[in-house]
Amino acid sequence: MHSRWDLGESVRVTRNVRNDGTYSGAETGALLIRRGSVGAVVDIGTFLQDQIIYSVHFLEDDRIVGCREEELIGGDEPWIPSLFEARERVRAGKVLALGNDHQVPRGAIGEVLRVMRDGETAVYHIHFDCLPGRTLAVPESALISLAEVHNV
């Protein structure tokens, strides 16, 4: 296995990092580092002999946390903020048409499978409960947070 980053290199975390029970002094599930935060690699190790784990020091939070390689991008790479992250439940903010055959009704609940930050705004791979087996690419502007719906 070859690591992508070396000690001292700047990296950015692409998803929220929560305590999985291994971070002392914080409750399990507590938010440790917010997605988009930049830190420096201070150690490189492995987990189960097949995953590279980087210990990253996030200066703003003064925390060192372990991150998998797929959770990181270079600190100087372009960053597009996103409202949602993988595994988050969302609602369709409007009717989403799929040709003439299928549609996702406004308010349908789905789950974010992946966040893509290739353009100017985030686009999400979403699985909606009303379309089993289908994954749709949906722009951020067409989604509503479940938390927003419950607060209204």
Secondary structure, 3 states (H helix, E strand, C coil): CCCCCCCCCEEEECCCEECCCCCCCCCCCCEEECCCCEEEEEEEEEECCCEEEEEEEECCCCEEEEEEHHHEEECCCCCCCCCCCCCCEEEECCCEEECCCEEECCCCEEEEEEEECCCCCCEEEEEECCCCCCCEEEEHHHEEEHHHHHHC
